[in-house]
């Protein structure tokens, strides 16, 4: 597992990467771990390599809904270099794996240096804003079945595998729905032969079939990500 498994780090010229490399620490991200909480000053940025992190908004009553997913395409901790320091969202590991951690002050210094990392991070932030906006529209206008398909496809694009290991409860939290709704929607996809689904394990058997069932939201997010961001070395 190298830093180059993250698309942003892989896109850096050698000189910029070599300046950062000594400060990058490989860390394990177990399922359900919170990388930061709402309103708390961020201490680190995280560049996922084989994990997915969910950005969630949590309401006063504890209800939550996902606003974006971050994987090997990006970085967790955008508010650090955008100048905000904190954010009202929380970041939770949605799919266990690893990330390269970078101290907040290093990330800020590298951004201010205005080298190759700065435009990469700004383009990534634009792609993330598109994902957040599309998620808001999707959650308001589209069926749970369509939302689940969108969510599965966005997650798969950020992993080098067709399998997701996660609890029904976590999926329900992400989509802001009850667990029964997730079980029902996943059951429909399984009956159609598109996925294999057990309590904590989803295997996508027919990606094209899942794409056919999702709404336009997935394509909008993917198109914008492909336009703005460097593509992974190993397409799956």
C-alpha positions in Angstrom: 0.0 0.0 0.0 1.7 3.2 -1.2 0.6 6.9 -1.1 0.2 6.6 -4.9 -2.9 4.5 -4.4 -4.6 7.8 -3.6 -5.3 9.7 -6.9 -4.4 13.1 -5.6 -1.0 12.0 -4.2 -0.4 9.9 -7.3 -0.9 13.0 -9.5 1.8 15.1 -7.8 5.1 15.7 -9.6 8.1 14.0 -7.9 9.5 17.1 -6.2 6.2 18.0 -4.5 5.5 14.4 -3.5 9.0 13.9 -2.1 8.5 17.0 0.1 5.3 15.5 1.5 6.3 11.9 1.7 8.3 12.0 5.1 5.2 13.4 6.7 2.7 10.9 5.4 1.7 8.2 8.0 -0.1 5.1 6.9 -3.0 4.5 9.4 -5.6 1.8 9.7 -9.3 2.9 9.5 -11.7 0.4 11.2 -15.3 0.4 10.1 -17.4 3.0 12.0 -14.4 5.0 13.2 -15.1 8.8 13.4 -12.1 10.8 12.0 -13.6 14.0 13.2 -16.7 15.3 14.9 -18.9 18.3 14.1 -17.4 21.6 15.3 -14.1 20.1 16.5 -10.9 21.6 15.1 -9.3 19.1 12.6 -5.8 17.9 13.6 -5.1 15.9 10.4 -6.0 15.5 6.7 -6.5 11.9 5.5 -5.8 10.6 2.0 -7.7 7.2 1.8 -6.1 4.5 -0.3 -8.4 1.5 0.1 -11.1 2.8 2.5 -14.2 5.0 2.1 -15.1 7.8 4.5 -18.6 9.2 4.7 -19.3 12.8 5.5 -22.5 13.0 7.5 -24.6 15.8 8.9 -26.0 14.9 12.3 -29.2 16.6 13.6 -29.9 17.6 17.2 -32.0 14.5 17.7 -29.1 12.2 16.5 -30.6 11.5 13.1 -28.0 11.7 10.3 -27.7 11.6 6.6 -24.7 11.4 4.3 -23.7 14.4 2.2 -20.7 12.9 0.4 -18.3 9.9 0.2 -14.5 10.2 0.0 -12.2 7.4 -1.1 -9.0 7.0 -3.1 -10.2 9.9 -5.2 -9.7 12.6 -2.6 -8.9 13.8 0.9 -10.8 14.1 4.2 -10.4 17.5 5.8 -11.2 20.0 3.1 -12.0 22.7 5.7 -8.3 22.7 6.7 -7.1 24.3 3.5 -10.3 26.2 2.7 -9.7 28.2 5.9 -12.6 27.0 8.0 -10.7 24.8 10.5 -13.9 23.1 11.6 -17.0 21.8 9.9 -20.6 21.0 11.0 -20.3 17.5 9.4 -18.7 14.4 10.9 -16.5 12.0 9.1 -17.1 8.2 9.6 -15.3 5.3 8.1 -17.9 3.6 5.8 -15.6 0.9 4.4 -12.6 -0.2 6.5 -9.1 0.1 5.1 -6.2 2.5 5.2 -5.4 6.1 4.6 -2.3 8.3 4.7 -2.5 10.9 7.4 -1.0 14.3 7.2 -0.7 16.8 10.0 -3.1 19.8 9.6 -0.2 22.3 9.6 1.7 20.4 6.9 -1.4 20.3 4.7 -2.0 24.0 5.1 1.6 24.9 4.5 1.7 22.8 1.3 -1.5 24.4 0.1 -0.2 27.9 0.8 3.0 27.1 -1.0 0.8 27.2 -4.2 2.6 24.3 -5.8 1.0 21.4 -7.6 -1.1 20.3 -4.7 -3.1 23.5 -4.5 -5.0 23.3 -7.8 -5.5 19.5 -7.3 -7.2 20.2 -3.9 -9.3 23.0 -5.3 -10.5 20.9 -8.2 -11.2 18.1 -5.7 -13.3 20.5 -3.6 -15.3 21.5 -6.6 -16.0 17.8 -7.4 -17.0 17.3 -3.7 -19.4 20.3 -3.8 -21.1 18.8 -6.9 -21.4 15.5 -5.1 -23.0 17.2 -2.0 -25.4 19.2 -4.1 -26.5 16.2 -6.2 -26.9 14.1 -3.0 -29.2 16.8 -1.6 -31.4 16.8 -4.7 -31.3 13.0 -4.9 -32.4 12.5 -1.3 -35.3 14.9 -1.9 -36.6 13.8 -5.3 -35.6 10.1 -6.0 -36.8 6.8 -4.6 -34.8 4.9 -2.0 -34.1 2.2 -4.6 -32.4 4.8 -6.8 -30.6 6.4 -3.9 -29.2 3.0 -2.9 -28.0 2.3 -6.4 -26.3 5.7 -6.6 -24.7 5.2 -3.2 -23.4 1.7 -4.2 -21.9 3.0 -7.5 -20.2 6.0 -5.9 -18.8 3.7 -3.2 -17.5 1.2 -5.8 -15.8 3.9 -7.8 -13.8 4.7 -4.7 -12.6 1.2 -4.1 -10.6 -1.3 -6.2 -13.2 -4.0 -5.5 -16.8 -4.9 -6.1 -17.5 -5.8 -2.5 -18.6 -3.6 0.4 -18.5 -4.7 4.0 -20.8 -2.6 6.2 -23.7 -2.9 8.6 -27.3 -2.3 7.6 -27.4 0.3 10.3 -24.6 2.3 8.8 -26.2 2.2 5.3 -29.5 3.4 6.9 -27.6 6.3 8.7 -25.9 7.3 5.4 -29.2 7.4 3.5 -31.1 8.9 6.4 -33.7 6.1 6.3 -34.9 3.3 8.6 -33.1 -0.1 8.5 -36.2 -1.8 7.1 -36.1 0.5 4.1 -32.5 -0.5 3.3 -33.3 -4.2 3.7 -36.3 -3.9 1.4 -34.4 -1.9 -1.3 -31.4 -4.2 -1.1 -33.7 -7.2 -1.3 -35.2 -6.0 -4.6 -31.7 -5.6 -6.1 -30.8 -9.1 -4.9 -34.0 -10.6 -6.4 -33.1 -9.0 -9.7 -29.7 -10.7 -9.5 -27.8 -7.4 -9.3 -26.2 -7.8 -5.9 -25.6 -10.5 -3.3 -26.6 -9.1 0.1 -26.2 -10.3 3.6 -26.3 -8.3 6.8 -22.8 -6.8 6.6 -21.7 -7.7 3.1 -22.7 -6.5 -0.4 -21.2 -7.9 -3.5 -22.2 -6.2 -6.8 -22.7 -8.9 -9.4 -24.0 -6.8 -12.3 -22.7 -3.3 -12.2 -24.4 -2.4 -15.6 -27.7 -3.5 -14.1 -27.2 -1.3 -11.0 -26.3 1.6 -13.3 -29.5 1.1 -15.3 -31.6 1.3 -12.1 -30.0 4.4 -10.6 -31.1 8.0 -11.2 -29.2 10.7 -13.3 -27.5 11.8 -10.1 -24.7 9.2 -10.3 -23.8 10.1 -13.9 -23.7 13.8 -13.0 -21.3 13.2 -10.1 -19.1 10.8 -12.0 -18.9 13.0 -15.1 -17.8 16.0 -13.0 -15.3 13.9 -11.0 -13.8 12.5 -14.2 -13.5 16.0 -15.7 -11.9 17.6 -12.7 -9.7 14.8 -11.2 -6.8 12.7 -12.2 -7.9 9.1 -12.8 -6.7 6.1 -10.9 -3.7 4.1 -12.2 -5.7 0.9 -12.0 -9.2 1.1 -13.3 -11.3 -1.7 -12.0 
